[in-house]
Amino acid sequence: MAKPATIHTPPSWTLEARRSLLREVPLFAGLSEETVASVAQRLMPRRYLRGEMIFARGMPADAFNLLAEGKVKIVRETEEGRQVILRLIEPKQMFGVSGGWGEMLYPASAYALEDSVVLRLAAWEFNRLLSTHPDLAMSVIRDLGRRLRQAEERILELQTVGVECRLARALLRMLEDSPDGVTINLSRQDLADLTGTTLSTTSRILSSWHRRGIVLAGRERVRVVDLDELEGIALRPSQ
């Protein structure tokens, strides 16, 4: 079984910094200061370098994870050995929360796409917080419902939507978290894994869009030039 990378503890994530971050996370929005403080005290910051594994599928799901800095990908391998990206995690988003929901093992693997800081809470501590803070328990129930809807939408999209449309939709979703609103820092291989297609197909589509002036496509970065045209492609499921 694969082992996670060596853990580095960043000095900058103080208790107050952790509390401030939690107040901006949807799961904790609206919770009492007491609940937020209880969670913040138990979060342990860990730094991972680009490409390092945070956890692997099949490892004990022993922690609840919250991304504080960087970017993380959640992946599964198909029976053919091809990697599929299930989710891209941005700061203030949770991932690998199976232990907090009662699962024994992680159902997927997580890797740092860039240097990242992860705040980790032991699964047993998270479960204890649920039993002592009813407001947190209700927030978790709502979050589980949201995650289920997103998973159903992703499955439907992979089954019914053409590759070009899926790629356009993926880029538009990532633009929502882009610092400048037009640039996506992701390799072509990662884009292929995210949209459930091959590297050659992704490269062919991006090259076509580049020639048409829709994007400026590099190996590790895509810059959207014509947002209206990209949105139009995203509305044509057969493409």
C-alpha positions as CSV (number, residue, x, y, z in Angstrom):
1,M,0.0,0.0,0.0
2,A,1.3,3.5,-0.8
3,K,2.4,5.7,2.0
4,P,1.7,9.4,2.3
5,A,4.5,11.9,1.9
6,T,6.6,13.2,4.8
7,I,4.5,15.7,6.8
8,H,5.7,19.2,7.3
9,T,4.1,21.4,9.9
10,P,3.7,25.1,8.8
11,P,4.2,27.7,11.5
12,S,1.8,30.3,10.1
13,W,-1.6,28.7,10.9
14,T,-2.2,29.9,14.4
15,L,-5.4,29.2,16.4
16,E,-6.9,32.6,15.3
17,A,-6.0,32.0,11.7
18,R,-7.7,28.6,11.9
19,R,-10.8,30.2,13.5
20,S,-11.0,32.8,10.8
21,L,-10.8,30.2,8.0
22,L,-13.5,28.1,9.6
23,R,-15.9,31.1,9.6
24,E,-15.6,31.2,5.8
25,V,-16.3,27.5,5.3
26,P,-20.0,26.8,4.4
27,L,-20.2,23.8,6.7
28,F,-19.3,26.0,9.7
29,A,-21.1,29.2,8.5
30,G,-23.7,30.2,11.1
31,L,-22.4,28.0,13.8
32,S,-21.9,29.3,17.3
33,E,-18.5,30.8,18.3
34,E,-18.1,28.0,20.8
35,T,-18.5,25.3,18.1
36,V,-16.0,27.1,15.8
37,A,-13.5,27.5,18.6
38,S,-13.8,23.8,19.6
39,V,-13.1,22.7,16.0
40,A,-10.3,25.2,15.5
41,Q,-8.4,24.1,18.6
42,R,-8.3,20.5,17.3
43,L,-7.2,21.2,13.7
44,M,-3.6,20.3,13.0
45,P,-2.0,22.1,10.0
46,R,0.2,20.0,7.7
47,R,2.1,21.1,4.6
48,Y,2.4,19.0,1.4
49,L,4.7,19.8,-1.5
50,R,3.4,19.7,-5.1
51,G,2.9,16.1,-6.3
52,E,3.0,14.6,-2.8
53,M,0.3,12.2,-1.7
54,I,-1.9,13.2,1.2
55,F,-3.7,9.9,1.5
56,A,-4.3,6.8,-0.7
57,R,-7.4,4.8,-1.5
58,G,-7.7,2.0,1.0
59,M,-5.8,3.7,3.8
60,P,-7.6,4.1,7.2
61,A,-9.9,7.2,7.0
62,D,-8.6,8.6,10.2
63,A,-9.0,12.3,9.6
64,F,-11.3,15.1,8.4
65,N,-9.4,17.4,6.0
66,L,-9.8,21.1,5.2
67,L,-7.7,22.8,2.6
68,A,-6.2,26.0,3.8
69,E,-3.7,26.8,1.0
70,G,-3.0,25.4,-2.5
71,K,-4.9,22.9,-4.6
72,V,-5.6,19.2,-4.2
73,K,-7.0,16.5,-6.6
74,I,-9.1,13.6,-5.5
75,V,-8.6,10.6,-7.9
76,R,-9.6,7.0,-8.5
77,E,-8.2,4.5,-11.0
78,T,-10.4,2.6,-13.4
79,E,-10.1,-1.1,-14.0
80,E,-8.0,-0.3,-17.0
81,G,-5.5,1.6,-14.8
82,R,-6.5,5.1,-16.1
83,Q,-6.7,7.9,-13.5
84,V,-10.0,9.8,-13.1
85,I,-10.1,13.1,-11.1
86,L,-13.3,13.0,-9.0
87,R,-12.9,16.5,-7.6
88,L,-10.5,19.5,-7.5
89,I,-10.2,21.0,-4.0
90,E,-9.7,24.7,-3.5
91,P,-9.0,26.5,-0.3
92,K,-11.8,26.5,2.3
93,Q,-13.1,23.2,0.9
94,M,-13.3,19.9,2.7
95,F,-12.1,16.6,1.4
96,G,-11.3,13.1,2.5
97,V,-14.0,13.4,5.1
98,S,-15.0,9.7,5.0
99,G,-13.7,9.1,8.5
100,G,-15.9,11.9,9.8
101,W,-18.9,10.3,8.1
102,G,-18.2,6.9,9.7
103,E,-16.3,5.2,6.8
104,M,-13.3,3.0,7.8
105,L,-11.2,3.5,4.6
106,Y,-10.6,6.3,2.1
107,P,-12.5,5.5,-1.1
108,A,-10.1,7.6,-3.2
109,S,-6.6,9.1,-3.2
110,A,-5.6,12.7,-2.7
111,Y,-2.5,14.5,-4.2
112,A,-1.3,18.1,-3.8
113,L,-1.5,19.8,-7.3
114,E,0.7,22.6,-5.8
115,D,2.3,23.3,-2.5
116,S,-0.6,23.1,0.0
117,V,-1.5,23.3,3.6
118,V,-4.2,20.9,4.9
119,L,-5.9,21.3,8.3
120,R,-6.6,17.8,9.7
121,L,-9.0,16.8,12.5
122,A,-8.9,13.2,13.8
123,A,-12.0,11.3,12.8
124,W,-12.8,10.3,16.4
125,E,-12.5,13.9,17.6
126,F,-14.9,15.0,14.8
127,N,-17.4,12.4,15.8
128,R,-17.2,13.5,19.4
129,L,-17.8,17.1,18.3
130,L,-20.9,15.9,16.4
131,S,-22.4,14.4,19.6
132,T,-21.8,17.5,21.7
133,H,-22.6,20.2,19.2
134,P,-26.1,19.6,17.6
135,D,-25.7,22.7,15.3
136,L,-22.6,21.1,13.7
137,A,-24.5,17.8,13.3
138,M,-27.3,19.5,11.4
139,S,-24.8,21.3,9.2
140,V,-23.1,18.0,8.4
141,I,-26.5,16.5,7.3
142,R,-27.1,19.4,4.9
143,D,-23.5,19.1,3.5
144,L,-24.0,15.3,2.9
145,G,-27.2,16.1,0.9
146,R,-25.3,18.7,-1.2
147,R,-22.4,16.3,-1.9
148,L,-24.9,13.6,-3.0
149,R,-26.6,16.0,-5.5
150,Q,-23.2,17.0,-6.9
151,A,-22.1,13.3,-7.3
152,E,-25.4,12.5,-9.2
153,E,-24.9,15.5,-11.5
154,R,-21.3,14.5,-12.2
155,I,-22.4,10.9,-13.1
156,L,-25.2,12.2,-15.3
157,E,-22.8,14.6,-17.1
158,L,-20.3,11.8,-17.8
159,Q,-23.0,9.6,-19.3
160,T,-25.0,12.1,-21.4
161,V,-22.7,15.0,-22.3
162,G,-20.2,15.2,-25.1
163,V,-16.5,15.6,-24.4
164,E,-16.1,19.1,-25.7
165,C,-19.1,20.3,-23.7
166,R,-17.8,18.6,-20.5
167,L,-14.4,20.3,-21.0
168,A,-16.0,23.7,-21.4
169,R,-18.1,23.2,-18.3
170,A,-15.1,22.0,-16.3
171,L,-13.2,25.2,-17.3
172,L,-16.1,27.4,-16.4
173,R,-16.5,25.8,-13.0
174,M,-12.8,26.3,-12.3
175,L,-12.9,30.0,-13.4
176,E,-15.1,30.6,-10.4
177,D,-12.1,29.9,-8.2
178,S,-9.5,31.5,-10.5
179,P,-7.8,34.6,-8.9
180,D,-8.0,36.6,-12.1
181,G,-11.2,35.1,-13.4
182,V,-9.6,33.9,-16.7
183,T,-6.6,31.7,-16.0
184,I,-6.7,28.0,-15.0
185,N,-3.4,26.4,-13.8
186,L,-3.9,22.8,-14.6
187,S,-2.1,20.4,-16.9
188,R,-3.7,18.9,-20.0
189,Q,-3.4,15.4,-18.4
190,D,-5.3,16.6,-15.3
191,L,-8.0,18.2,-17.5
192,A,-8.4,14.9,-19.3
193,D,-8.6,13.0,-16.0
194,L,-11.2,15.5,-14.8
195,T,-13.4,15.2,-17.8
196,G,-13.2,11.5,-18.2
197,T,-11.4,11.5,-21.5
198,T,-7.9,11.0,-23.0
199,L,-4.9,13.3,-23.2
200,S,-5.0,13.2,-27.0
201,T,-8.7,14.2,-27.1
202,T,-8.2,17.0,-24.6
203,S,-5.1,18.3,-26.5
204,R,-7.0,18.2,-29.8
205,I,-10.0,20.2,-28.4
206,L,-7.8,22.8,-26.7
207,S,-5.7,23.2,-29.9
208,S,-8.9,23.8,-31.9
209,W,-10.1,26.3,-29.3
210,H,-6.7,28.0,-29.4
211,R,-6.9,28.4,-33.2
212,R,-10.4,29.8,-32.9
213,G,-9.4,32.4,-30.3
214,I,-11.4,30.9,-27.5
215,V,-8.5,30.1,-25.2
216,L,-4.7,30.4,-25.0
217,A,-3.7,26.9,-24.2
218,G,-0.3,25.9,-22.8
219,R,0.8,22.6,-21.3
220,E,0.2,23.6,-17.7
221,R,-2.2,26.6,-18.1
222,V,-5.3,27.6,-20.0
223,R,-6.3,31.3,-20.3
224,V,-9.9,31.9,-21.4
225,V,-10.1,34.7,-24.1
226,D,-13.6,34.4,-25.4
227,L,-15.9,33.6,-22.4
228,D,-19.1,34.0,-24.4
229,E,-18.0,31.3,-26.9
230,L,-16.9,29.0,-24.2
231,E,-20.3,29.4,-22.4
232,G,-22.0,28.6,-25.7
233,I,-20.1,25.3,-26.1
234,A,-21.0,24.4,-22.5
235,L,-24.7,24.8,-23.5
236,R,-24.4,22.3,-26.3
237,P,-24.5,18.8,-24.6
238,S,-24.0,16.9,-27.9
239,Q,-20.6,18.4,-28.5
